[in-house]
Amino acid sequence: MLASSVVRFVDRYYTMLTPRVADAIAQQVRPAAGEPAALGLVPPGVAEVTLVRVARPGETFDALLTALSSHVDASVSATILK
């Protein structure tokens, strides 16, 4: 029997965006540095956790909304910004 062992898996996700949207998003979205302290809150036995970490999350979210809403029609843009 093993004493305490830690197993860590990392999945990477890729998105396909038009170059204009990808450029707008790439200027704002930056991964957060350091180890994620939030993983310490996950109870033992949990099989899966999705953790998204970005530097300056509030500003990043606003930039994502702006980038997306500027490339869709007015009705979709209004829905996104609500």
C-alpha positions in Angstrom: 0.0 0.0 0.0 1.3 3.4 -1.0 1.5 6.1 1.6 0.4 9.5 0.3 0.9 9.9 -3.4 -0.2 12.7 -5.7 -1.3 12.1 -9.2 -1.8 15.1 -11.5 -3.3 15.2 -15.0 -3.4 18.3 -17.1 -5.7 18.7 -20.1 -5.2 21.4 -22.7 -8.1 22.8 -24.6 -7.8 24.6 -28.0 -10.3 26.9 -29.5 -10.8 27.7 -33.1 -11.6 31.4 -33.6 -11.4 33.8 -36.5 -8.1 35.6 -36.6 -9.6 39.0 -35.5 -11.3 37.5 -32.5 -8.2 35.4 -31.6 -6.0 38.5 -31.8 -8.3 40.5 -29.6 -8.5 37.8 -27.0 -4.8 37.0 -27.1 -4.0 40.5 -26.1 -5.9 40.3 -22.9 -5.9 36.6 -21.7 -2.9 35.6 -19.7 -2.6 32.5 -17.4 -2.1 33.2 -13.7 1.3 32.5 -12.3 2.1 30.0 -9.5 0.4 26.9 -8.2 -3.4 27.0 -7.8 -4.2 27.3 -4.1 -7.9 26.6 -4.8 -7.1 22.9 -5.4 -6.6 22.6 -1.7 -10.4 23.2 -1.3 -11.3 20.1 -3.4 -12.5 17.3 -1.1 -10.7 13.9 -1.2 -12.2 11.4 -3.7 -13.3 14.0 -6.2 -12.8 12.4 -9.7 -12.6 15.6 -11.8 -12.1 19.3 -11.4 -12.0 22.0 -14.0 -9.9 25.0 -13.0 -9.5 28.1 -15.1 -6.9 30.6 -13.9 -6.2 33.9 -15.6 -4.4 36.9 -14.5 -6.7 39.9 -13.8 -10.0 37.8 -14.1 -12.3 40.8 -14.0 -10.5 42.7 -16.8 -10.1 39.5 -18.8 -13.8 38.7 -18.7 -14.7 42.3 -19.8 -12.2 42.0 -22.6 -13.6 38.7 -23.7 -17.1 40.1 -23.8 -16.0 43.1 -25.8 -14.1 41.0 -28.3 -16.9 38.6 -28.8 -19.7 41.2 -28.9 -17.9 43.3 -31.5 -18.0 40.3 -33.9 -21.6 39.2 -33.7 -24.9 40.9 -34.7 -26.6 43.3 -32.4 -29.1 40.9 -30.9 -26.5 38.4 -29.9 -24.2 41.2 -28.6 -27.0 42.5 -26.4 -27.5 39.1 -25.0 -23.8 38.5 -24.3 -23.5 41.9 -22.5 -26.5 41.3 -20.1 
